[in-house]
Amino acid sequence: MGPWFRLYAKRYTDHYAVLGLAGVAATVALAEPGVHVVAVGPLRVDAFYSSLVCFGLLFVLSATDRYDPADYGLDSESDE
């Protein structure tokens, strides 16, 4: 199970950073602030800014993440 899981984990960890950047770009290009506002009681949340925060957080967390084979129970680089 080790070799294919190592390859899978290495390959798909970068997709989250790409998804974060694409989400931020799509939000800025296709949405406008103040158009979709969700109000729950006294709290008002703009969908534009909340999507910017979520996609930006996804990008930052995925860009700063490090892949460690020991976290997945893989012992060395020779398992590839």
N, C-alpha and C positions, 0 to 999 in steps of 0.2 A: 504494500500500500504506500510505502514511503516515496518511491520515485515519481509516480504520477501525481501524488498529492503535492509534492514540492513544486513540480512544474505548474500545476493548477494554481497554487497559492501565489507563486511569483508572477504569473501571467495576469491574473485578474485583480491584483491589488492596485495597479495603475489605472484601471478603468474608473474607479471612484473619483480620482483627481480630474480626469477628462469629463466625467459627468458633472462635477461641480463647476468647472469652467464653462461648459456648454450651457448649464442651467443659468449661470450668472449672465452670460452673453445673451441667451434667449430672453431672459427677464428684462434686461436693459433694452433690447431691440424691440420687443413685442408688447411690453406693458408700460403703463404710465402710472406714476404715483397718484393716489387719491381717487382712482376710478372704482376700485373694489375695496370697500371698507366693511369689515365685519365688526359689529357692535354687540358686545355681551355685557349688559348692564352698563356701568360707567366706563368700561374698558372698550376702547376702539382700536382695532388693529388693521393696518393697511396691508393688503395681500402683496403688494409690490415689495415693501420693505421686509416683510416676513420671509418671502421667497429668496430675496437677496441674502438675508442672514442665514437661512438654512443651506442654500447652495454654497455660500462662502464658507460656512462652517464645515461642510462636507469636503470642500477643497482643502482647507487648512489642515483638517485632521488627517486626510489621506496623504497630503504632501509631506507631513511631518512624521508619518508612521514608518516604522522600520520593520523589515521582515527578518525574523529570527527563527531559523530552522528548529532550534531547541524548543520553542513554544509549541510546535506541532509534533513533537516527539521524533524528530529526524536528527540524526547525530552528526552527519558530515556532508560535505559538498559532493562526495563520491557517490551518494545515493541517486544522483540524477542519472 
